Structures are given as C-alpha cells and as structure tokens.
Amino acid sequence: MLTCKQVPEELMKVDLNWREKAQLRFHLFICSRCKELKRQFDNLNDGLHRYINKAPTLDANLAQKILDKKFKKFDP
Ligand SMILES: [Zn+2]
C-alpha cells in the first residue's frame, strides 16, 4: 500500500510496472489529497512541456526548483 509521501515519487516515475500503477491508481482513488496532487502534477507537466517547447534546453536546476516548491507542502 502506497503512502501519501510515496505518491509524488511514483508520479515522477516514467516506467511504472503494472503493480505500481495499480497501487498508485488505488491510492488516488481513496485519497483526495493525492488526487489533487496528481492534478497539479499534470498541470505542472503541461507547463514544463510548454516551457521545453519554447526554450532550446530546459534548465535542470529550474525544473528541480519547481518540483521542490510544488511538493514541499505535501511532506509531513
Ligand atoms: Zn494520499
């Protein structure tokens, strides 16, 4: 069973196996806080993609800063 703290990590993974996917989906189903987090994560992804499309290279530090800021408040 995933904990809320593990969810951001799972959301950032690109190669989830079926078991991890099922666990994540189940957690999002029962946890409205993480469902909201997922929504924000999707928005953030859209934003990053837009940024990447505009900029020739993505500043890794900037991306990390955005992610840190987004997920900080969800840490206990
Ligand atoms: Zn949760």
N, CA, C, O and the ligand as a Tripos MOL2 file, in Angstrom:
@<TRIPOS>MOLECULE
protein
  305   303    77     0     0
PROTEIN
NO_CHARGES

@<TRIPOS>ATOM
      1 N           0.8520   -1.2060    0.0000 N.3       1 MET1
      2 CA          0.0000    0.0000    0.0000 C.3       1 MET1
      3 C           0.8800    1.2460    0.0000 C.2       1 MET1
      4 O           1.7550    1.3950    0.8530 O.2       1 MET1
      5 N           0.6500    2.1200   -0.9390 N.am      2 LEU2
      6 CA          1.4220    3.3550   -1.0280 C.3       2 LEU2
      7 C           1.0430    4.3080    0.0930 C.2       2 LEU2
      8 O          -0.1100    4.3540    0.5230 O.2       2 LEU2
      9 N           2.0270    5.0700    0.5630 N.am      3 THR3
     10 CA          1.7220    6.1520    1.4940 C.3       3 THR3
     11 C           1.6820    7.4500    0.6900 C.2       3 THR3
     12 O           2.1740    7.5100   -0.4370 O.2       3 THR3
     13 N           1.0920    8.4840    1.2840 N.am      4 CYS4
     14 CA          0.9940    9.7760    0.5970 C.3       4 CYS4
     15 C           2.3850   10.2930    0.2450 C.2       4 CYS4
     16 O           2.5720   10.9500   -0.7790 O.2       4 CYS4
     17 N           3.3360    9.9960    1.0840 N.am      5 LYS5
     18 CA          4.6900   10.5040    0.8560 C.3       5 LYS5
     19 C           5.3320    9.8530   -0.3660 C.2       5 LYS5
     20 O           6.2000   10.4510   -1.0020 O.2       5 LYS5
     21 N           4.9140    8.6410   -0.6940 N.am      6 GLN6
     22 CA          5.4960    7.9360   -1.8400 C.3       6 GLN6
     23 C           4.8680    8.3670   -3.1630 C.2       6 GLN6
     24 O           5.4410    8.1530   -4.2310 O.2       6 GLN6
     25 N           3.6930    8.9730   -3.0800 N.am      7 VAL7
     26 CA          2.9510    9.2670   -4.3060 C.3       7 VAL7
     27 C           3.7030   10.1970   -5.2680 C.2       7 VAL7
     28 O           3.7780    9.8950   -6.4590 O.2       7 VAL7
     29 N           4.2710   11.3350   -4.7820 N.am      8 PRO8
     30 CA          4.9940   12.1970   -5.7370 C.3       8 PRO8
     31 C           6.1050   11.4510   -6.4630 C.2       8 PRO8
     32 O           6.3210   11.6380   -7.6600 O.2       8 PRO8
     33 N           6.7970   10.6100   -5.7240 N.am      9 GLU9
     34 CA          7.8800    9.8100   -6.3090 C.3       9 GLU9
     35 C           7.3420    8.9200   -7.4340 C.2       9 GLU9
     36 O           7.9330    8.8180   -8.5090 O.2       9 GLU9
     37 N           6.2100    8.2840   -7.1550 N.am     10 GLU10
     38 CA          5.6050    7.3970   -8.1560 C.3      10 GLU10
     39 C           5.1270    8.1880   -9.3760 C.2      10 GLU10
     40 O           5.2450    7.7370  -10.5150 O.2      10 GLU10
     41 N           4.5830    9.3820   -9.1050 N.am     11 LEU11
     42 CA          4.0720   10.2020  -10.2030 C.3      11 LEU11
     43 C           5.1950   10.6290  -11.1400 C.2      11 LEU11
     44 O           4.9790   10.8330  -12.3340 O.2      11 LEU11
     45 N           6.4020   10.7600  -10.5810 N.am     12 MET12
     46 CA          7.5170   11.2220  -11.3990 C.3      12 MET12
     47 C           8.1830   10.0910  -12.1780 C.2      12 MET12
     48 O           8.9330   10.3310  -13.1240 O.2      12 MET12
     49 N           7.9010    8.8700  -11.7720 N.am     13 LYS13
     50 CA          8.4830    7.7270  -12.4810 C.3      13 LYS13
     51 C           7.8430    7.5980  -13.8470 C.2      13 LYS13
     52 O           6.6430    7.8260  -13.9970 O.2      13 LYS13
     53 N           8.6330    7.2350  -14.8410 N.am     14 VAL14
     54 CA          8.0730    7.0460  -16.1770 C.3      14 VAL14
     55 C           7.8810    5.5620  -16.4820 C.2      14 VAL14
     56 O           7.1470    5.2040  -17.4030 O.2      14 VAL14
     57 N           8.5310    4.7150  -15.7220 N.am     15 ASP15
     58 CA          8.4870    3.2830  -16.0430 C.3      15 ASP15
     59 C           7.8560    2.4590  -14.9150 C.2      15 ASP15
     60 O           8.4490    1.5070  -14.4080 O.2      15 ASP15
     61 N           6.6400    2.8530  -14.5410 N.am     16 LEU16
     62 CA          5.9240    2.0940  -13.5240 C.3      16 LEU16
     63 C           5.5360    0.7200  -14.0700 C.2      16 LEU16
     64 O           5.0970    0.6040  -15.2150 O.2      16 LEU16
     65 N           5.6960   -0.3050  -13.2600 N.am     17 ASN17
     66 CA          5.1820   -1.6060  -13.6890 C.3      17 ASN17
     67 C           3.6910   -1.7030  -13.3360 C.2      17 ASN17
     68 O           3.1470   -0.8110  -12.6850 O.2      17 ASN17
     69 N           3.0450   -2.7740  -13.7630 N.am     18 TRP18
     70 CA          1.5850   -2.8620  -13.6080 C.3      18 TRP18
     71 C           1.1880   -2.8050  -12.1340 C.2      18 TRP18
     72 O           0.1430   -2.2640  -11.7720 O.2      18 TRP18
     73 N           2.0460   -3.3740  -11.3010 N.am     19 ARG19
     74 CA          1.7380   -3.4140   -9.8750 C.3      19 ARG19
     75 C           1.8030   -2.0190   -9.2600 C.2      19 ARG19
     76 O           0.9360   -1.6280   -8.4790 O.2      19 ARG19
     77 N           2.8580   -1.2690   -9.6310 N.am     20 GLU20
     78 CA          2.9980    0.1030   -9.1310 C.3      20 GLU20
     79 C           1.8600    0.9810   -9.6460 C.2      20 GLU20
     80 O           1.3220    1.8190   -8.9230 O.2      20 GLU20
     81 N           1.5090    0.7670  -10.9110 N.am     21 LYS21
     82 CA          0.3980    1.5260  -11.4990 C.3      21 LYS21
     83 C          -0.8980    1.2680  -10.7440 C.2      21 LYS21
     84 O          -1.6510    2.1920  -10.4390 O.2      21 LYS21
     85 N          -1.1460   -0.0100  -10.4480 N.am     22 ALA22
     86 CA         -2.3670   -0.3860   -9.7390 C.3      22 ALA22
     87 C          -2.3870    0.2270   -8.3480 C.2      22 ALA22
     88 O          -3.4150    0.7270   -7.8930 O.2      22 ALA22
     89 N          -1.2410    0.1850   -7.6790 N.am     23 GLN23
     90 CA         -1.1590    0.7510   -6.3340 C.3      23 GLN23
     91 C          -1.3880    2.2500   -6.3520 C.2      23 GLN23
     92 O          -2.0790    2.8030   -5.4960 O.2      23 GLN23
     93 N          -0.7900    2.9010   -7.3510 N.am     24 LEU24
     94 CA         -0.9350    4.3480   -7.4780 C.3      24 LEU24
     95 C          -2.3920    4.7030   -7.7650 C.2      24 LEU24
     96 O          -2.9600    5.6150   -7.1630 O.2      24 LEU24
     97 N          -2.9780    3.9610   -8.6950 N.am     25 ARG25
     98 CA         -4.3650    4.2380   -9.0650 C.3      25 ARG25
     99 C          -5.2850    4.0510   -7.8600 C.2      25 ARG25
    100 O          -6.2010    4.8390   -7.6250 O.2      25 ARG25
    101 N          -5.0160    2.9910   -7.1070 N.am     26 PHE26
    102 CA         -5.8360    2.7210   -5.9330 C.3      26 PHE26
    103 C          -5.6840    3.8390   -4.9040 C.2      26 PHE26
    104 O          -6.6670    4.2990   -4.3230 O.2      26 PHE26
    105 N          -4.4500    4.2680   -4.6860 N.am     27 HIS27
    106 CA         -4.2320    5.3370   -3.7100 C.3      27 HIS27
    107 C          -4.9560    6.6140   -4.1350 C.2      27 HIS27
    108 O          -5.5840    7.2880   -3.3190 O.2      27 HIS27
    109 N          -4.8540    6.9360   -5.4310 N.am     28 LEU28
    110 CA         -5.5050    8.1520   -5.9270 C.3      28 LEU28
    111 C          -7.0250    8.0420   -5.7940 C.2      28 LEU28
    112 O          -7.7270    9.0420   -5.6380 O.2      28 LEU28
    113 N          -7.5140    6.8020   -5.8580 N.am     29 PHE29
    114 CA         -8.9490    6.5740   -5.7460 C.3      29 PHE29
    115 C          -9.4440    6.8400   -4.3210 C.2      29 PHE29
    116 O         -10.5370    7.3700   -4.1220 O.2      29 PHE29
    117 N          -8.6250    6.4660   -3.3330 N.am     30 ILE30
    118 CA         -9.0800    6.6070   -1.9450 C.3      30 ILE30
    119 C          -8.6000    7.8980   -1.2800 C.2      30 ILE30
    120 O          -9.0960    8.2550   -0.2110 O.2      30 ILE30
    121 N          -7.6540    8.5980   -1.8850 N.am     31 CYS31
    122 CA         -7.0440    9.7460   -1.2180 C.3      31 CYS31
    123 C          -7.2420   11.0130   -2.0450 C.2      31 CYS31
    124 O          -6.6070   11.1850   -3.0850 O.2      31 CYS31
    125 N          -8.1130   11.8900   -1.5870 N.am     32 SER32
    126 CA         -8.4300   13.0860   -2.3720 C.3      32 SER32
    127 C          -7.2540   14.0450   -2.3950 C.2      32 SER32
    128 O          -7.0810   14.7930   -3.3580 O.2      32 SER32
    129 N          -6.4510   14.0310   -1.3560 N.am     33 ARG33
    130 CA         -5.2990   14.9240   -1.2970 C.3      33 ARG33
    131 C          -4.3120   14.5850   -2.4160 C.2      33 ARG33
    132 O          -3.7770   15.4750   -3.0770 O.2      33 ARG33
    133 N          -4.0810   13.2960   -2.6140 N.am     34 CYS34
    134 CA         -3.1390   12.8750   -3.6480 C.3      34 CYS34
    135 C          -3.7490   12.9920   -5.0310 C.2      34 CYS34
    136 O          -3.0450   13.1770   -6.0240 O.2      34 CYS34
    137 N          -5.0860   12.8800   -5.0810 N.am     35 LYS35
    138 CA         -5.7590   13.0900   -6.3620 C.3      35 LYS35
    139 C          -5.5160   14.5290   -6.8180 C.2      35 LYS35
    140 O          -5.2470   14.7950   -7.9900 O.2      35 LYS35
    141 N          -5.6190   15.4440   -5.8580 N.am     36 GLU36
    142 CA         -5.3550   16.8550   -6.1360 C.3      36 GLU36
    143 C          -3.8870   17.0460   -6.5350 C.2      36 GLU36
    144 O          -3.5700   17.8150   -7.4430 O.2      36 GLU36
    145 N          -3.0260   16.3500   -5.8570 N.am     37 LEU37
    146 CA         -1.5990   16.4160   -6.1790 C.3      37 LEU37
    147 C          -1.3510   15.9530   -7.6110 C.2      37 LEU37
    148 O          -0.5830   16.5660   -8.3520 O.2      37 LEU37
    149 N          -2.0080   14.8740   -7.9810 N.am     38 LYS38
    150 CA         -1.8810   14.3460   -9.3430 C.3      38 LYS38
    151 C          -2.3380   15.3800  -10.3640 C.2      38 LYS38
    152 O          -1.7190   15.5600  -11.4120 O.2      38 LYS38
    153 N          -3.4380   16.0560  -10.0340 N.am     39 ARG39
    154 CA         -3.9660   17.0790  -10.9240 C.3      39 ARG39
    155 C          -2.9260   18.1880  -11.1000 C.2      39 ARG39
    156 O          -2.6570   18.6320  -12.2160 O.2      39 ARG39
    157 N          -2.3480   18.6260   -9.9800 N.am     40 GLN40
    158 CA         -1.3350   19.6730  -10.0350 C.3      40 GLN40
    159 C          -0.1080   19.1910  -10.7920 C.2      40 GLN40
    160 O           0.5220   19.9480  -11.5320 O.2      40 GLN40
    161 N           0.2190   17.9240  -10.5950 N.am     41 PHE41
    162 CA          1.3730   17.3650  -11.2690 C.3      41 PHE41
    163 C           1.1610   17.3700  -12.7830 C.2      41 PHE41
    164 O           2.0740   17.6840  -13.5470 O.2      41 PHE41
    165 N          -0.0530   17.0170  -13.2040 N.am     42 ASP42
    166 CA         -0.3760   17.0440  -14.6320 C.3      42 ASP42
    167 C          -0.2670   18.4610  -15.1830 C.2      42 ASP42
    168 O           0.2700   18.6780  -16.2690 O.2      42 ASP42
    169 N          -0.7880   19.4300  -14.4110 N.am     43 ASN43
    170 CA         -0.6790   20.8270  -14.8300 C.3      43 ASN43
    171 C           0.7730   21.2430  -14.9460 C.2      43 ASN43
    172 O           1.1740   21.9250  -15.8890 O.2      43 ASN43
    173 N           1.5520   20.8150  -13.9600 N.am     44 LEU44
    174 CA          2.9730   21.1510  -13.9400 C.3      44 LEU44
    175 C           3.6740   20.5520  -15.1520 C.2      44 LEU44
    176 O           4.5020   21.2040  -15.7880 O.2      44 LEU44
    177 N           3.3430   19.3340  -15.4570 N.am     45 ASN45
    178 CA          3.9000   18.6710  -16.6370 C.3      45 ASN45
    179 C           3.5780   19.4500  -17.8970 C.2      45 ASN45
    180 O           4.4460   19.6670  -18.7420 O.2      45 ASN45
    181 N           2.3200   19.8730  -18.0210 N.am     46 ASP46
    182 CA          1.9230   20.6760  -19.1700 C.3      46 ASP46
    183 C           2.7760   21.9240  -19.2410 C.2      46 ASP46
    184 O           3.2790   22.2860  -20.3050 O.2      46 ASP46
    185 N           2.9380   22.5860  -18.0950 N.am     47 GLY47
    186 CA          3.7240   23.8130  -18.0360 C.3      47 GLY47
    187 C           5.1570   23.5730  -18.4460 C.2      47 GLY47
    188 O           5.7360   24.3460  -19.2100 O.2      47 GLY47
    189 N           5.7250   22.5000  -17.9340 N.am     48 LEU48
    190 CA          7.1190   22.1790  -18.2620 C.3      48 LEU48
    191 C           7.2570   21.8840  -19.7460 C.2      48 LEU48
    192 O           8.2280   22.2980  -20.3790 O.2      48 LEU48
    193 N           6.2810   21.1640  -20.3040 N.am     49 HIS49
    194 CA          6.3360   20.8480  -21.7270 C.3      49 HIS49
    195 C           6.2630   22.1100  -22.5610 C.2      49 HIS49
    196 O           6.9730   22.2660  -23.5540 O.2      49 HIS49
    197 N           5.3870   23.0090  -22.1340 N.am     50 ARG50
    198 CA          5.2980   24.2780  -22.8550 C.3      50 ARG50
    199 C           6.6180   25.0190  -22.7840 C.2      50 ARG50
    200 O           7.0850   25.6000  -23.7640 O.2      50 ARG50
    201 N           7.2120   24.9840  -21.5870 N.am     51 TYR51
    202 CA          8.4910   25.6670  -21.3760 C.3      51 TYR51
    203 C           9.5770   25.0410  -22.2510 C.2      51 TYR51
    204 O          10.3620   25.7430  -22.8890 O.2      51 TYR51
    205 N           9.6060   23.7180  -22.2670 N.am     52 ILE52
    206 CA         10.6090   22.9990  -23.0590 C.3      52 ILE52
    207 C          10.4600   23.3190  -24.5400 C.2      52 ILE52
    208 O          11.4450   23.4930  -25.2580 O.2      52 ILE52
    209 N           9.1990   23.3940  -24.9850 N.am     53 ASN53
    210 CA          8.9650   23.6790  -26.3980 C.3      53 ASN53
    211 C           9.4460   25.0720  -26.7850 C.2      53 ASN53
    212 O           9.8660   25.3080  -27.9170 O.2      53 ASN53
    213 N           9.3750   25.9980  -25.8160 N.am     54 LYS54
    214 CA          9.8080   27.3660  -26.0830 C.3      54 LYS54
    215 C          11.3200   27.4950  -25.9750 C.2      54 LYS54
    216 O          11.9690   28.1130  -26.8190 O.2      54 LYS54
    217 N          11.8700   26.8990  -24.9190 N.am     55 ALA55
    218 CA         13.3000   27.0450  -24.6580 C.3      55 ALA55
    219 C          14.0700   25.9310  -25.3530 C.2      55 ALA55
    220 O          13.5950   24.7970  -25.4180 O.2      55 ALA55
    221 N          15.2380   26.2360  -25.8660 N.am     56 PRO56
    222 CA         16.0390   25.2000  -26.5200 C.3      56 PRO56
    223 C          16.4710   24.1020  -25.5440 C.2      56 PRO56
    224 O          16.4720   22.9210  -25.8930 O.2      56 PRO56
    225 N          16.8370   24.4940  -24.3260 N.am     57 THR57
    226 CA         17.1880   23.4850  -23.3270 C.3      57 THR57
    227 C          16.5220   23.8430  -22.0190 C.2      57 THR57
    228 O          16.3910   25.0170  -21.6720 O.2      57 THR57
    229 N          16.1060   22.8310  -21.3020 N.am     58 LEU58
    230 CA         15.4840   23.0510  -20.0010 C.3      58 LEU58
    231 C          16.5740   23.1120  -18.9400 C.2      58 LEU58
    232 O          17.4340   22.2360  -18.8490 O.2      58 LEU58
    233 N          16.5130   24.1710  -18.1450 N.am     59 ASP59
    234 CA         17.4410   24.2960  -17.0310 C.3      59 ASP59
    235 C          17.0440   23.2870  -15.9480 C.2      59 ASP59
    236 O          15.9870   23.4070  -15.3280 O.2      59 ASP59
    237 N          17.8920   22.3120  -15.7390 N.am     60 ALA60
    238 CA         17.5750   21.2370  -14.7880 C.3      60 ALA60
    239 C          17.3690   21.7770  -13.3790 C.2      60 ALA60
    240 O          16.5230   21.2880  -12.6310 O.2      60 ALA60
    241 N          18.1470   22.7820  -13.0320 N.am     61 ASN61
    242 CA         18.0040   23.3710  -11.6960 C.3      61 ASN61
    243 C          16.6430   24.0340  -11.5300 C.2      61 ASN61
    244 O          16.0110   23.9360  -10.4790 O.2      61 ASN61
    245 N          16.2130   24.7000  -12.5720 N.am     62 LEU62
    246 CA         14.9060   25.3590  -12.5260 C.3      62 LEU62
    247 C          13.8010   24.3160  -12.3860 C.2      62 LEU62
    248 O          12.8790   24.4780  -11.5860 O.2      62 LEU62
    249 N          13.9030   23.2590  -13.1600 N.am     63 ALA63
    250 CA         12.8970   22.2000  -13.1000 C.3      63 ALA63
    251 C          12.8430   21.6130  -11.6950 C.2      63 ALA63
    252 O          11.7620   21.3770  -11.1540 O.2      63 ALA63
    253 N          14.0080   21.3790  -11.1100 N.am     64 GLN64
    254 CA         14.0690   20.8110   -9.7650 C.3      64 GLN64
    255 C          13.4570   21.7690   -8.7580 C.2      64 GLN64
    256 O          12.7590   21.3550   -7.8320 O.2      64 GLN64
    257 N          13.7300   23.0660   -8.9500 N.am     65 LYS65
    258 CA         13.2070   24.0850   -8.0360 C.3      65 LYS65
    259 C          11.6880   24.0830   -8.0750 C.2      65 LYS65
    260 O          11.0310   24.1640   -7.0370 O.2      65 LYS65
    261 N          11.1360   23.9890   -9.2800 N.am     66 ILE66
    262 CA          9.6850   23.9840   -9.4450 C.3      66 ILE66
    263 C           9.0980   22.7570   -8.7490 C.2      66 ILE66
    264 O           8.1030   22.8530   -8.0310 O.2      66 ILE66
    265 N           9.7230   21.6170   -8.9720 N.am     67 LEU67
    266 CA          9.2210   20.3770   -8.3740 C.3      67 LEU67
    267 C           9.3000   20.4450   -6.8530 C.2      67 LEU67
    268 O           8.3540   20.0710   -6.1600 O.2      67 LEU67
    269 N          10.4380   20.9270   -6.3320 N.am     68 ASP68
    270 CA         10.6080   21.0460   -4.8810 C.3      68 ASP68
    271 C           9.5130   21.9210   -4.2930 C.2      68 ASP68
    272 O           8.9030   21.5840   -3.2780 O.2      68 ASP68
    273 N           9.2770   23.0520   -4.9510 N.am     69 LYS69
    274 CA          8.2950   24.0070   -4.4510 C.3      69 LYS69
    275 C           6.9020   23.3880   -4.4600 C.2      69 LYS69
    276 O           6.1270   23.5550   -3.5180 O.2      69 LYS69
    277 N           6.5990   22.6720   -5.5360 N.am     70 LYS70
    278 CA          5.2790   22.0600   -5.6830 C.3      70 LYS70
    279 C           5.0110   21.0160   -4.6170 C.2      70 LYS70
    280 O           3.9090   20.9280   -4.0770 O.2      70 LYS70
    281 N           6.0380   20.2220   -4.3180 N.am     71 PHE71
    282 CA          5.7910   19.0590   -3.4750 C.3      71 PHE71
    283 C           6.1340   19.2770   -2.0140 C.2      71 PHE71
    284 O           5.8290   18.4390   -1.1650 O.2      71 PHE71
    285 N           6.7650   20.3970   -1.7250 N.am     72 LYS72
    286 CA          7.2190   20.6740   -0.3560 C.3      72 LYS72
    287 C           6.0620   20.5920    0.6320 C.2      72 LYS72
    288 O           6.1760   19.9720    1.6890 O.2      72 LYS72
    289 N           4.9480   21.2260    0.2760 N.am     73 LYS73
    290 CA          3.8510   21.3520    1.2250 C.3      73 LYS73
    291 C           3.1600   20.0130    1.4940 C.2      73 LYS73
    292 O           2.3600   19.8990    2.4230 O.2      73 LYS73
    293 N           3.4650   19.0180    0.6910 N.am     74 PHE74
    294 CA          2.8260   17.7270    0.9070 C.3      74 PHE74
    295 C           3.6370   16.8300    1.8400 C.2      74 PHE74
    296 O           3.1770   15.7610    2.2420 O.2      74 PHE74
    297 N           4.8580   17.2800    2.1820 N.am     75 ASP75
    298 CA          5.6400   16.4980    3.1300 C.3      75 ASP75
    299 C           5.0980   16.7010    4.5290 C.2      75 ASP75
    300 O           4.6570   17.7940    4.8830 O.2      75 ASP75
    301 N           5.1330   15.6430    5.3230 N.am     76 PRO76
    302 CA          4.6010   15.7780    6.6790 C.3      76 PRO76
    303 C           5.4740   16.7010    7.5470 C.2      76 PRO76
    304 O           5.1650   16.9210    8.7180 O.2      76 PRO76
    305 ZN         -2.5260   10.1500   -0.3590 Zn       77 ZN77
@<TRIPOS>BOND
     1     1     2 1
     2     2     3 1
     3     3     4 2
     4     3     5 am
     5     5     6 1
     6     6     7 1
     7     7     8 2
     8     7     9 am
     9     9    10 1
    10    10    11 1
    11    11    12 2
    12    11    13 am
    13    13    14 1
    14    14    15 1
    15    15    16 2
    16    15    17 am
    17    17    18 1
    18    18    19 1
    19    19    20 2
    20    19    21 am
    21    21    22 1
    22    22    23 1
    23    23    24 2
    24    23    25 am
    25    25    26 1
    26    26    27 1
    27    27    28 2
    28    27    29 am
    29    29    30 1
    30    30    31 1
    31    31    32 2
    32    31    33 am
    33    33    34 1
    34    34    35 1
    35    35    36 2
    36    35    37 am
    37    37    38 1
    38    38    39 1
    39    39    40 2
    40    39    41 am
    41    41    42 1
    42    42    43 1
    43    43    44 2
    44    43    45 am
    45    45    46 1
    46    46    47 1
    47    47    48 2
    48    47    49 am
    49    49    50 1
    50    50    51 1
    51    51    52 2
    52    51    53 am
    53    53    54 1
    54    54    55 1
    55    55    56 2
    56    55    57 am
    57    57    58 1
    58    58    59 1
    59    59    60 2
    60    59    61 am
    61    61    62 1
    62    62    63 1
    63    63    64 2
    64    63    65 am
    65    65    66 1
    66    66    67 1
    67    67    68 2
    68    67    69 am
    69    69    70 1
    70    70    71 1
    71    71    72 2
    72    71    73 am
    73    73    74 1
    74    74    75 1
    75    75    76 2
    76    75    77 am
    77    77    78 1
    78    78    79 1
    79    79    80 2
    80    79    81 am
    81    81    82 1
    82    82    83 1
    83    83    84 2
    84    83    85 am
    85    85    86 1
    86    86    87 1
    87    87    88 2
    88    87    89 am
    89    89    90 1
    90    90    91 1
    91    91    92 2
    92    91    93 am
    93    93    94 1
    94    94    95 1
    95    95    96 2
    96    95    97 am
    97    97    98 1
    98    98    99 1
    99    99   100 2
   100    99   101 am
   101   101   102 1
   102   102   103 1
   103   103   104 2
   104   103   105 am
   105   105   106 1
   106   106   107 1
   107   107   108 2
   108   107   109 am
   109   109   110 1
   110   110   111 1
   111   111   112 2
   112   111   113 am
   113   113   114 1
   114   114   115 1
   115   115   116 2
   116   115   117 am
   117   117   118 1
   118   118   119 1
   119   119   120 2
   120   119   121 am
   121   121   122 1
   122   122   123 1
   123   123   124 2
   124   123   125 am
   125   125   126 1
   126   126   127 1
   127   127   128 2
   128   127   129 am
   129   129   130 1
   130   130   131 1
   131   131   132 2
   132   131   133 am
   133   133   134 1
   134   134   135 1
   135   135   136 2
   136   135   137 am
   137   137   138 1
   138   138   139 1
   139   139   140 2
   140   139   141 am
   141   141   142 1
   142   142   143 1
   143   143   144 2
   144   143   145 am
   145   145   146 1
   146   146   147 1
   147   147   148 2
   148   147   149 am
   149   149   150 1
   150   150   151 1
   151   151   152 2
   152   151   153 am
   153   153   154 1
   154   154   155 1
   155   155   156 2
   156   155   157 am
   157   157   158 1
   158   158   159 1
   159   159   160 2
   160   159   161 am
   161   161   162 1
   162   162   163 1
   163   163   164 2
   164   163   165 am
   165   165   166 1
   166   166   167 1
   167   167   168 2
   168   167   169 am
   169   169   170 1
   170   170   171 1
   171   171   172 2
   172   171   173 am
   173   173   174 1
   174   174   175 1
   175   175   176 2
   176   175   177 am
   177   177   178 1
   178   178   179 1
   179   179   180 2
   180   179   181 am
   181   181   182 1
   182   182   183 1
   183   183   184 2
   184   183   185 am
   185   185   186 1
   186   186   187 1
   187   187   188 2
   188   187   189 am
   189   189   190 1
   190   190   191 1
   191   191   192 2
   192   191   193 am
   193   193   194 1
   194   194   195 1
   195   195   196 2
   196   195   197 am
   197   197   198 1
   198   198   199 1
   199   199   200 2
   200   199   201 am
   201   201   202 1
   202   202   203 1
   203   203   204 2
   204   203   205 am
   205   205   206 1
   206   206   207 1
   207   207   208 2
   208   207   209 am
   209   209   210 1
   210   210   211 1
   211   211   212 2
   212   211   213 am
   213   213   214 1
   214   214   215 1
   215   215   216 2
   216   215   217 am
   217   217   218 1
   218   218   219 1
   219   219   220 2
   220   219   221 am
   221   221   222 1
   222   222   223 1
   223   223   224 2
   224   223   225 am
   225   225   226 1
   226   226   227 1
   227   227   228 2
   228   227   229 am
   229   229   230 1
   230   230   231 1
   231   231   232 2
   232   231   233 am
   233   233   234 1
   234   234   235 1
   235   235   236 2
   236   235   237 am
   237   237   238 1
   238   238   239 1
   239   239   240 2
   240   239   241 am
   241   241   242 1
   242   242   243 1
   243   243   244 2
   244   243   245 am
   245   245   246 1
   246   246   247 1
   247   247   248 2
   248   247   249 am
   249   249   250 1
   250   250   251 1
   251   251   252 2
   252   251   253 am
   253   253   254 1
   254   254   255 1
   255   255   256 2
   256   255   257 am
   257   257   258 1
   258   258   259 1
   259   259   260 2
   260   259   261 am
   261   261   262 1
   262   262   263 1
   263   263   264 2
   264   263   265 am
   265   265   266 1
   266   266   267 1
   267   267   268 2
   268   267   269 am
   269   269   270 1
   270   270   271 1
   271   271   272 2
   272   271   273 am
   273   273   274 1
   274   274   275 1
   275   275   276 2
   276   275   277 am
   277   277   278 1
   278   278   279 1
   279   279   280 2
   280   279   281 am
   281   281   282 1
   282   282   283 1
   283   283   284 2
   284   283   285 am
   285   285   286 1
   286   286   287 1
   287   287   288 2
   288   287   289 am
   289   289   290 1
   290   290   291 1
   291   291   292 2
   292   291   293 am
   293   293   294 1
   294   294   295 1
   295   295   296 2
   296   295   297 am
   297   297   298 1
   298   298   299 1
   299   299   300 2
   300   299   301 am
   301   301   302 1
   302   302   303 1
   303   303   304 2
@<TRIPOS>SUBSTRUCTURE
     1 MET1         2 RESIDUE 1 A MET
     2 LEU2         6 RESIDUE 1 A LEU
     3 THR3        10 RESIDUE 1 A THR
     4 CYS4        14 RESIDUE 1 A CYS
     5 LYS5        18 RESIDUE 1 A LYS
     6 GLN6        22 RESIDUE 1 A GLN
     7 VAL7        26 RESIDUE 1 A VAL
     8 PRO8        30 RESIDUE 1 A PRO
     9 GLU9        34 RESIDUE 1 A GLU
    10 GLU10       38 RESIDUE 1 A GLU
    11 LEU11       42 RESIDUE 1 A LEU
    12 MET12       46 RESIDUE 1 A MET
    13 LYS13       50 RESIDUE 1 A LYS
    14 VAL14       54 RESIDUE 1 A VAL
    15 ASP15       58 RESIDUE 1 A ASP
    16 LEU16       62 RESIDUE 1 A LEU
    17 ASN17       66 RESIDUE 1 A ASN
    18 TRP18       70 RESIDUE 1 A TRP
    19 ARG19       74 RESIDUE 1 A ARG
    20 GLU20       78 RESIDUE 1 A GLU
    21 LYS21       82 RESIDUE 1 A LYS
    22 ALA22       86 RESIDUE 1 A ALA
    23 GLN23       90 RESIDUE 1 A GLN
    24 LEU24       94 RESIDUE 1 A LEU
    25 ARG25       98 RESIDUE 1 A ARG
    26 PHE26      102 RESIDUE 1 A PHE
    27 HIS27      106 RESIDUE 1 A HIS
    28 LEU28      110 RESIDUE 1 A LEU
    29 PHE29      114 RESIDUE 1 A PHE
    30 ILE30      118 RESIDUE 1 A ILE
    31 CYS31      122 RESIDUE 1 A CYS
    32 SER32      126 RESIDUE 1 A SER
    33 ARG33      130 RESIDUE 1 A ARG
    34 CYS34      134 RESIDUE 1 A CYS
    35 LYS35      138 RESIDUE 1 A LYS
    36 GLU36      142 RESIDUE 1 A GLU
    37 LEU37      146 RESIDUE 1 A LEU
    38 LYS38      150 RESIDUE 1 A LYS
    39 ARG39      154 RESIDUE 1 A ARG
    40 GLN40      158 RESIDUE 1 A GLN
    41 PHE41      162 RESIDUE 1 A PHE
    42 ASP42      166 RESIDUE 1 A ASP
    43 ASN43      170 RESIDUE 1 A ASN
    44 LEU44      174 RESIDUE 1 A LEU
    45 ASN45      178 RESIDUE 1 A ASN
    46 ASP46      182 RESIDUE 1 A ASP
    47 GLY47      186 RESIDUE 1 A GLY
    48 LEU48      190 RESIDUE 1 A LEU
    49 HIS49      194 RESIDUE 1 A HIS
    50 ARG50      198 RESIDUE 1 A ARG
    51 TYR51      202 RESIDUE 1 A TYR
    52 ILE52      206 RESIDUE 1 A ILE
    53 ASN53      210 RESIDUE 1 A ASN
    54 LYS54      214 RESIDUE 1 A LYS
    55 ALA55      218 RESIDUE 1 A ALA
    56 PRO56      222 RESIDUE 1 A PRO
    57 THR57      226 RESIDUE 1 A THR
    58 LEU58      230 RESIDUE 1 A LEU
    59 ASP59      234 RESIDUE 1 A ASP
    60 ALA60      238 RESIDUE 1 A ALA
    61 ASN61      242 RESIDUE 1 A ASN
    62 LEU62      246 RESIDUE 1 A LEU
    63 ALA63      250 RESIDUE 1 A ALA
    64 GLN64      254 RESIDUE 1 A GLN
    65 LYS65      258 RESIDUE 1 A LYS
    66 ILE66      262 RESIDUE 1 A ILE
    67 LEU67      266 RESIDUE 1 A LEU
    68 ASP68      270 RESIDUE 1 A ASP
    69 LYS69      274 RESIDUE 1 A LYS
    70 LYS70      278 RESIDUE 1 A LYS
    71 PHE71      282 RESIDUE 1 A PHE
    72 LYS72      286 RESIDUE 1 A LYS
    73 LYS73      290 RESIDUE 1 A LYS
    74 PHE74      294 RESIDUE 1 A PHE
    75 ASP75      298 RESIDUE 1 A ASP
    76 PRO76      302 RESIDUE 1 A PRO
    77 ZN77       305 GROUP 0 **** ****
